[in-house]
Amino acid sequence: MTRECRIEPFAYPEAYRDLTAIDNYHGCEICDPYRWLEDPDSEQTKAFVEAQNNLTKPFLEQCPVREIFKDRMKELYDYPKYSCHFKKGERYFHFFNSGLQNQRVLYVQDSIDSDARVFMHPDKLKIGRAH
């Protein structure tokens, strides 16, 4: 038995093109019309992302293999990730993510052979968050 998947036509949200955003690289002018999207906190970017989400969410929610895909991606990304150590001053630092953490945690060591301790855990910072 095959399951018919019917996709209705949709209107993609209009993306503003700022033709005044121009960079000069070694004498060559390059237009960057979507630079405004680089500011995730601007009202214009938030509105565009919301419009994209409103378009894609209904499609994704009816996808018959969504949970299978989500479970497989979770399985593939759930492994420890380490950065290379780097030395600043007299201490050694490295980043670590245990698998499914939102952010990498920065660790510090007094010597390359000493135990690492948490230096900064981004998920525990409260800067700029509404509580």
Salt bridges, closest charged atoms under 4 A:
GLU8 OE2 - ARG6 NE 3.49
ASP23 OD2 - ARG35 NH2 2.62
ASP32 OD2 - ARG35 NE 3.29
GLU43 OE2 - LYS46 NZ 3.84
GLU75 OE2 - ARG72 NH1 2.85
ASP110 OD1 - ARG91 NE 3.37
ASP110 OD1 - ARG117 NH2 3.24
